[in-house]
C-alpha cells in the first residue's frame, strides 16, 4: 500500500499536467487548422521548401521542349523566340543598352531582371529578350521610351497612377509652386497640413492622422500602436496578402528572419474567426482589400507561372460579408481591425475600401496615390489608438518619427490631390466604375473565347490579372509578346495589369486589339501546344522530377 502512494501521486501530477496543457494544445490545433492548406499559409514551411529548390537551367534545346514537345513544335517555338528577339533588338537598342549598363550597379534591377520568368528559363530570356527599364515621357494613358516607342501604360506605377499621368503632373507642379516659398524646411509644418488632416479624417471616418514616408512605414506604425494599446503581442495577416516588406508582415520567403509573433491565417474562413474569438494574444488583424481578387494566393507574377493554375475569384458580395464578420469578431474581442489601403485606396471609391465594402476599420493606412505622385504614408485611426504616450506613466511611450514625414512638397501635392478628389465634378469618375471595368473585362474575355485563345482576365475594378485555361509551362512568354505590341507592363508581367481611370473606350479598344494580337502570335508560334491529357498536376510532377534529378546528380 505504501509503495502505491508515489505512483498515485505521479499519476495525479501527470493528469493535472495534461489538463493544464490541454487548452494550449487545443488552441494550437485550432491555429493550425485556420492556416491556409498551402505553402502560402505556412511561412516556415515555405522557407524550408525554398531552401531545398536547386538551381538548374535549360540549354537551348531543352528550353523549347521542356514539356515534351515534338521536334517540329520545338522548332516552331525557337523560330518564334528569335523572331521576337529580333524585334526587341531593332526596336529598343538605346533602352536595352542603358539598362545593361546600370544593372551592374543597381541591385533592384539585378533582382527584377532575373525574376521575370521561372528561373529555369531566365538566362536565355535575359540574353535575348532583355527589356528596357527606362521611359522618358508620359502623356494621357501612354509612356514613351528612350527609343521613341510609345506604349499604353498598364503598369499603373505600381498602384500610384489612378487618374492618369497628366493628373499627377498637375498635382506635383501645383504643389511645388505652393511649397516653393518655404522650400524643403523640415520639422515645422507647412500650414496646408491642417486642410489635409481635416480631409483625411472625413474620408477615413477616423479621428486622427500621422504622416510617414511610405506605405510600409505606415503599416509598421499602425501595428505598433495596436500592440501598444491592446498590450497584446500578435498580429494576424492573411495568406498571400502583402503589407510592405518589413519583417513582421513578410514571414515567409524573402525574409531571412522568421517572425514569432505573426499568425498567417486563411482568408474567408470560419476557422480563422474561431481563432480570433478564442485567443487572448491577438493585437490586430491586417486586411489588404486587394486580396478579394485572389484570396489566399500570393500576389501573382510571371516568375512563378510554372503552369496554368493561377486564377482570380473576385466575389464582391462574399468578400463584403467576410469583412463584416471580421469586423464583428474584432469588436467583440477588442482586436484592432486595420485596413491596409496603401494599394487600393481611392481607386475603388473616393472613400476607399471602407466605403466600397461598407465596413469601418479601427485604423486605415494609405500611401501611393495620396500625395499626388510623391512618396507618402499615412495612418488614420481612432483617437484612443493613435495616442503615443500614457498620461499616468510618462516614460511609457510608443515612438515613431521620420525626417521626411510631412515634407512641405508632399503636403502641398497631397492638398492638390485631395482638393480634386473632393470636387463633385471629379467624383463623378466613380459613377458606374465597376460596371465600366467589368464590362471591359467581359468584352475582352468574349473575344479571347471566340478566337480560341487560352487566356482570360479577371479584375477588381481597374486592377486586372491574367490567367490561362489550358495547362502550359510557357504562359510567361505572353508578357514579351504584349510588350512587342506596345503594352507597357511592370516587372511581374501579366500577373497584374493596372489601368488608370482616364482610359477611354477608344483607348481600351486599342489595348484589347493589341492584347488579342499578342495572344494570336504566341499561339501561332506554338507556345500553347500541349500533350493530350496534360494537367497542371502533371506539370508540377515533371518539375519535381527535374529538381530531384539535379539534387541527386542523375
C-alpha positions in Angstrom: 0.0 0.0 0.0 2.9 2.4 0.9 4.5 1.7 -2.5 1.4 2.7 -4.4 1.3 6.2 -3.0 4.1 7.6 -5.1 2.6 6.0 -8.1 -0.7 7.6 -7.4 0.9 10.9 -6.7 2.8 10.7 -10.1 -0.4 9.7 -11.9 -2.3 12.7 -10.3 0.5 15.0 -11.3 0.5 13.7 -14.9 -3.3 14.1 -15.1 -3.0 17.6 -13.7 -0.3 18.5 -16.2 -2.3 17.0 -19.1 -5.3 19.0 -18.0 -3.3 22.2 -17.8 -1.7 21.6 -21.2 -4.9 20.6 -23.0 -6.2 24.1 -23.6 -2.9 25.1 -25.1 -2.8 22.0 -27.3 -6.4 22.7 -28.3 -5.6 26.3 -29.1 -2.6 25.3 -31.1 -4.6 22.8 -33.1 -7.2 25.4 -33.9 -4.5 27.8 -35.0 -3.0 25.1 -37.3 -6.4 24.4 -38.8 -7.0 28.1 -39.5 -3.9 28.4 -41.7 -4.5 28.0 -45.4 -3.6 24.5 -46.6 -0.8 25.6 -48.9 2.7 27.0 -48.6 1.1 30.4 -48.8 -0.4 29.8 -45.4 2.7 28.2 -43.8 5.5 30.6 -43.9 8.1 28.5 -42.1 7.4 25.6 -44.4 7.6 27.8 -47.5 11.1 29.0 -46.5 12.2 25.4 -45.9 10.9 24.3 -49.3 12.6 27.4 -50.9 15.9 26.3 -49.5 15.5 22.9 -51.0 14.9 24.1 -54.5 18.1 23.6 -56.6 19.2 25.8 -59.4 19.2 24.4 -62.9 18.6 25.9 -66.3 17.6 24.6 -69.7 20.1 24.6 -72.6 18.8 25.9 -75.9 17.4 22.5 -76.9 15.6 21.7 -73.7 14.3 25.3 -73.4 11.9 24.8 -76.2 10.7 21.3 -75.4 10.7 21.2 -71.6 7.0 20.0 -71.8 7.9 17.1 -74.1 7.0 18.9 -77.4 7.9 17.1 -80.6 10.8 18.4 -82.7 8.6 20.4 -85.1 6.8 22.3 -82.3 10.2 23.0 -80.6 11.5 24.4 -83.9 8.3 26.5 -84.3 8.9 27.9 -80.8 12.5 28.5 -81.4 11.8 30.4 -84.7 9.2 32.5 -82.9 11.5 33.2 -80.0 14.3 34.5 -82.1 12.0 36.4 -84.4 10.7 38.2 -81.3 14.3 38.7 -80.1 15.0 40.4 -83.4 12.1 42.8 -82.8 13.4 43.7 -79.4 16.9 44.2 -80.7 15.8 46.5 -83.5 13.1 48.4 -81.6 14.7 49.0 -78.1 18.5 49.4 -78.6 19.1 52.5 -76.5 16.9 51.4 -73.6 18.4 47.9 -73.5 21.9 49.2 -73.7 21.4 51.7 -70.8 19.6 49.0 -68.7 22.5 46.6 -69.2 25.0 49.3 -68.2 23.3 50.3 -65.0 22.2 46.9 -63.9 25.7 46.1 -62.8 25.3 48.8 -60.1 21.6 48.7 -59.3 20.7 45.7 -57.2 17.0 46.3 -57.7 17.4 45.7 -61.4 19.5 42.7 -60.9 16.6 41.2 -59.0 13.8 42.2 -61.3 15.7 41.2 -64.5 16.4 37.8 -63.1 12.9 37.1 -61.7 10.7 38.0 -64.7 10.3 34.3 -65.7 10.7 30.9 -64.0 14.4 30.5 -63.2 14.9 27.5 -65.5 14.4 29.8 -68.5 15.8 33.0 -67.1 19.3 33.1 -68.6 18.3 32.6 -72.2 15.4 35.1 -71.8 17.8 37.8 -70.3 20.2 37.3 -73.2 17.7 37.6 -76.0 14.6 39.3 -74.7 16.0 41.8 -72.2 13.7 44.8 -71.7 14.4 48.5 -71.1 14.0 49.8 -67.6 13.7 53.4 -68.8 11.0 55.7 -70.1 11.4 59.3 -70.8 8.0 60.8 -71.2 4.3 60.2 -70.5 1.1 61.6 -71.9 -2.5 60.6 -71.3 -2.5 56.8 -70.9 0.8 56.3 -72.7 4.5 56.3 -71.9 7.4 56.8 -74.3 10.8 55.0 -74.0 14.3 56.1 -74.9 14.0 54.9 -78.4 10.8 56.9 -79.1 8.4 53.9 -78.8 5.0 54.7 -77.3 3.3 52.2 -75.1 -0.1 52.0 -73.5 0.7 52.1 -69.8 -0.6 49.0 -67.9 1.8 49.4 -65.0 -0.2 51.9 -63.1 3.1 53.0 -61.5 2.5 50.0 -59.1 -0.8 51.4 -57.9 0.1 55.1 -57.7 -1.5 56.1 -61.1 -5.2 56.1 -60.6 -6.3 59.2 -62.5 -3.7 59.4 -65.3 -0.1 60.6 -65.7 -1.2 64.2 -66.6 -3.3 64.4 -63.4 -0.2 63.8 -61.2 2.0 66.1 -63.2 -0.5 68.8 -62.4 -0.6 67.9 -58.7 3.2 68.0 -58.5 3.5 71.2 -60.4 0.8 72.9 -58.3 2.3 71.6 -55.1 5.8 72.8 -56.0 4.6 76.3 -56.6 2.8 76.5 -53.3 5.7 75.0 -51.3 8.4 77.0 -53.0 8.4 79.9 -50.6 9.1 77.5 -47.7 11.2 75.0 -49.6 12.4 71.8 -48.1 12.4 73.1 -44.5 11.8 70.1 -42.3 10.5 70.0 -38.7 7.9 72.7 -38.7 4.7 72.1 -40.7 3.6 73.8 -43.8 0.2 75.3 -43.0 -1.6 73.3 -45.7 -1.3 70.3 -43.5 -4.3 71.4 -41.5 -6.6 71.1 -44.6 -5.0 67.7 -45.4 -5.7 66.3 -41.9 -9.3 67.6 -42.0 -10.0 65.9 -45.3 -8.3 62.6 -44.4 -10.4 62.4 -41.2 -13.5 63.0 -43.3 -12.5 60.4 -45.9 -11.5 57.7 -43.4 -14.2 58.4 -40.8 -11.5 58.3 -38.2 -10.2 60.8 -35.6 -6.5 61.4 -36.0 -3.7 61.2 -38.6 0.0 60.6 -38.6 2.3 61.0 -41.6 5.1 58.8 -42.8 7.4 58.3 -45.7 6.0 55.2 -47.3 3.1 52.8 -47.1 5.4 50.2 -45.5 6.2 52.7 -42.7 2.5 53.5 -42.2 1.6 49.8 -41.7 4.5 49.4 -39.3 3.2 52.3 -37.1 -0.4 51.1 -37.2 0.7 47.6 -36.0 3.0 49.1 -33.3 0.2 51.3 -32.0 -2.3 48.4 -31.9 0.2 46.4 -29.8 0.9 49.3 -27.6 -2.7 50.0 -26.7 -4.0 46.4 -26.6 -1.0 45.2 -24.6 -1.0 42.1 -26.8 1.7 40.7 -29.0 0.5 39.0 -32.1 -0.8 40.3 -35.4 -2.9 38.3 -37.9 -2.3 38.6 -41.6 -4.0 36.6 -44.3 -2.3 34.0 -46.6 -1.0 35.7 -49.7 -1.5 39.3 -48.5 1.2 42.0 -48.9 1.7 44.8 -46.4 5.1 46.0 -47.3 8.5 44.3 -46.9 9.2 44.7 -43.2 9.7 41.6 -41.2 6.6 41.1 -39.2 4.3 41.1 -42.2 6.5 39.1 -44.5 7.1 36.0 -42.5 7.9 33.6 -45.4 10.3 33.6 -48.4 12.0 36.9 -48.8 12.6 37.5 -45.0 15.9 36.0 -43.6 14.4 36.0 -40.1 11.2 34.2 -39.1 8.9 36.5 -37.1 7.5 34.8 -34.0 4.5 37.0 -33.3 2.7 36.8 -36.7 -0.1 34.4 -37.5 -0.8 33.8 -41.2 -4.3 32.6 -41.4 -6.8 31.7 -44.2 -8.9 34.4 -45.7 -12.7 34.0 -45.7 -12.6 31.1 -43.2 -14.8 30.2 -40.2 -11.7 28.5 -38.6 -10.0 31.9 -38.7 -12.9 33.6 -36.9 -12.8 30.8 -34.3 -9.1 31.6 -33.6 -9.9 35.3 -33.3 -12.7 34.6 -30.9 -10.7 32.3 -28.6 -7.1 33.6 -28.4 -6.1 36.4 -26.0 -2.8 37.4 -27.6 -4.0 39.0 -30.9 -3.5 42.7 -31.0 -4.6 43.4 -34.6 -5.9 42.0 -37.9 -4.4 43.3 -41.1 -6.6 43.4 -44.2 -5.4 44.2 -47.7 -8.6 44.5 -49.7 -6.8 43.6 -52.9 -6.8 40.0 -51.7 -10.5 40.0 -52.7 -9.2 39.4 -56.2 -7.2 36.2 -55.3 -8.0 35.1 -51.7 -5.2 33.1 -50.1 -2.9 33.4 -53.1 0.3 35.4 -53.3 0.5 38.5 -55.5 0.7 37.0 -59.0 3.8 37.3 -61.1 5.1 35.6 -64.2 8.3 34.4 -62.4 6.1 31.8 -60.6 4.0 31.0 -63.6 5.1 27.4 -63.9 1.7 26.0 -65.0 -1.8 27.3 -65.6 -3.2 27.1 -62.0 -3.3 30.8 -61.4 -6.8 32.2 -61.1 -8.9 35.1 -59.9 -12.0 34.6 -57.7 -13.4 38.0 -57.0 -16.9 38.0 -55.4 -17.7 41.4 -54.0 -20.8 40.2 -52.0 -18.9 37.2 -50.4 -15.9 39.3 -49.5 -18.1 42.1 -48.1 -19.8 39.5 -45.9 -16.4 38.2 -44.8 -15.3 41.7 -43.8 -18.5 42.3 -41.8 -18.0 39.0 -39.9 -14.4 40.0 -39.3 -15.5 43.5 -38.0 -18.0 41.9 -35.6 -15.4 39.5 -34.1 -12.7 42.1 -33.8 -15.2 44.4 -32.0 -16.3 41.6 -29.7 -12.7 40.7 -28.8 -11.1 44.1 -28.6 -8.9 43.4 -31.6 -7.8 46.3 -33.8 -9.0 45.9 -37.4 -6.6 47.6 -39.7 -7.4 48.2 -43.4 -4.2 48.5 -45.4 -5.4 50.7 -48.2 -2.0 51.7 -49.5 -2.6 50.0 -52.8 -6.3 50.2 -53.4 -7.0 53.5 -51.6 -9.1 55.9 -53.7 -9.1 53.5 -56.7 -12.3 51.6 -55.8 -14.2 54.6 -54.3 -13.5 58.2 -53.2 -13.8 56.9 -49.6 -11.5 53.9 -50.2 -12.2 50.3 -49.4 -14.1 51.2 -46.3 -16.7 53.0 -48.4 -16.6 50.4 -51.2 -17.2 47.4 -48.9 -19.3 49.3 -46.4 -17.1 48.2 -43.4 -15.4 50.5 -41.0 -11.9 49.8 -39.7 -10.3 51.0 -36.5 -7.3 52.1 -38.4 -6.6 52.7 -42.1 -3.2 53.1 -43.8 -2.8 55.0 -47.1 0.0 55.8 -49.5 0.9 55.6 -53.2 -1.6 57.9 -54.9 -2.4 60.1 -51.9 0.5 62.5 -52.3 -0.3 63.4 -55.9 2.6 61.3 -57.3 5.1 61.9 -54.5 6.1 59.3 -51.8 4.0 59.2 -48.7 2.4 57.0 -46.0 -0.5 57.9 -43.7 -2.1 56.3 -40.7 -5.7 57.3 -39.8 -7.1 55.9 -36.6 -9.4 56.2 -33.6 -8.3 58.7 -31.1 -7.7 56.1 -28.4 -5.5 54.1 -30.7 -3.4 57.0 -32.1 -2.1 58.3 -28.8 1.7 57.6 -28.4 2.1 58.0 -24.6 0.2 57.3 -21.4 -0.7 60.2 -19.0 -0.3 58.0 -15.9 3.1 56.6 -17.0 5.1 59.3 -18.7 8.1 57.0 -19.6 5.9 54.5 -21.4 5.7 55.8 -24.9 5.2 54.4 -28.5 7.8 56.1 -30.6 7.6 56.9 -34.3 9.2 59.7 -36.2 10.9 60.3 -39.6 13.0 63.0 -41.1 10.8 63.4 -44.2 7.4 62.9 -42.6 5.2 65.8 -43.6 7.6 67.2 -46.2 6.3 70.5 -47.5 6.3 69.5 -51.1 4.5 66.2 -50.3 1.9 68.1 -48.2 1.1 70.6 -50.9 0.9 67.9 -53.6 -1.4 66.0 -51.3 -3.6 69.0 -51.0 -3.8 69.3 -54.8 -4.8 65.6 -54.9 -7.4 65.9 -52.1 -8.9 69.1 -53.5 -9.6 67.4 -56.8 -10.9 64.3 -55.1 -13.4 66.5 -53.1 -14.8 68.1 -56.2 -18.3 66.8 -57.1 -17.4 67.0 -60.8 -14.3 65.0 -60.3 -16.0 62.4 -58.1 -18.3 61.6 -61.0 -15.5 59.5 -62.3 -16.6 56.8 -59.8 -20.1 56.7 -61.1 -20.6 53.2 -62.6 -16.9 52.4 -62.2 -17.4 48.7 -61.6 -19.8 48.4 -64.4 -17.3 50.1 -66.8 -14.4 47.9 -65.9 -16.3 44.7 -65.5 -17.8 45.3 -68.9 -14.4 45.9 -70.5 -13.1 42.6 -68.9 -16.1 40.7 -70.2 -15.7 42.1 -73.7 -12.0 41.1 -73.8 -12.8 37.6 -72.4 -15.6 37.2 -75.0 -13.1 38.0 -77.8 -10.5 35.6 -76.4 -13.1 32.8 -76.2 -14.4 33.4 -79.7 -10.9 33.2 -81.1 -9.9 30.1 -79.2 -7.1 31.7 -77.2 -6.4 30.0 -73.8 -6.2 33.3 -72.0 -8.7 35.1 -69.7 -8.6 38.2 -67.5 -10.1 38.7 -64.0 -10.5 42.0 -62.3 -11.4 44.0 -59.3 -12.4 47.3 -60.9 -9.4 48.6 -62.8 -6.9 46.1 -61.3 -6.6 43.1 -63.5 -4.8 39.8 -63.6 -4.3 37.3 -66.5 -4.9 33.6 -66.1 -4.9 30.7 -68.5 -7.4 28.0 -69.4 -5.1 25.2 -70.7 -2.1 23.7 -69.0 1.2 25.0 -70.2 4.8 25.6 -68.9 5.2 28.6 -71.3 2.4 31.1 -70.3 5.1 33.5 -69.1 6.1 34.1 -72.7 2.9 36.2 -73.2 4.4 39.2 -71.5 7.1 39.5 -74.2 4.5 39.4 -77.0 2.4 42.0 -75.2 5.4 44.3 -74.9 6.2 43.9 -78.6 2.6 45.0 -79.3 3.3 48.3 -77.4 1.8 47.4 -74.0 3.9 48.5 -71.0 3.9 46.0 -68.2 5.5 46.1 -64.7 8.2 43.5 -63.9 5.7 41.0 -62.7 4.4 40.7 -66.3 0.9 39.6 -66.8 0.3 39.0 -63.1 -1.1 42.4 -62.6 -2.3 44.9 -65.1 -3.3 48.3 -63.6 -5.3 50.7 -65.7 -5.7 54.4 -64.8 -9.3 55.5 -64.7 -8.8 58.0 -67.6 -8.8 55.2 -70.1 -11.5 56.0 -72.7 -13.4 53.3 -74.6 -11.3 54.1 -77.6 -8.0 53.7 -75.6 -9.2 50.4 -74.1 -10.3 49.1 -77.5 -6.8 49.7 -78.8 -5.4 47.8 -75.8 -7.7 44.9 -76.4 -6.8 44.7 -80.1 -3.1 44.6 -79.1 -3.7 42.0 -76.4 -5.5 39.8 -78.9 -2.8 40.3 -81.5 -0.1 39.3 -79.0 -2.0 36.1 -77.9 -2.6 35.1 -81.5 1.1 35.4 -82.3 2.0 33.4 -79.2 -0.4 30.7 -80.3 1.0 30.8 -83.9 4.5 30.2 -82.5 3.5 27.0 -80.7 3.9 28.0 -77.1 0.4 26.7 -76.2 0.9 23.3 -77.7 0.4 20.5 -75.1 0.1 16.8 -75.0 -3.4 15.4 -74.8 -4.3 14.7 -71.2 -1.7 17.1 -69.8 -2.8 18.6 -66.4 -1.3 21.2 -64.1 -0.6 18.4 -61.7 1.4 16.6 -64.4 3.5 19.7 -65.0 4.3 20.1 -61.3 5.3 16.5 -61.1 7.6 16.9 -64.0 9.3 19.9 -62.4 9.7 17.9 -59.2 11.4 15.1 -61.1 13.7 17.6 -62.7 14.6 19.0 -59.2 15.2 15.6 -57.8 17.4 14.7 -60.7 19.5 17.8 -60.2 19.7 17.4 -56.5 21.0 13.8 -56.7 23.0 14.3 -59.8 21.1 12.0 -62.0 
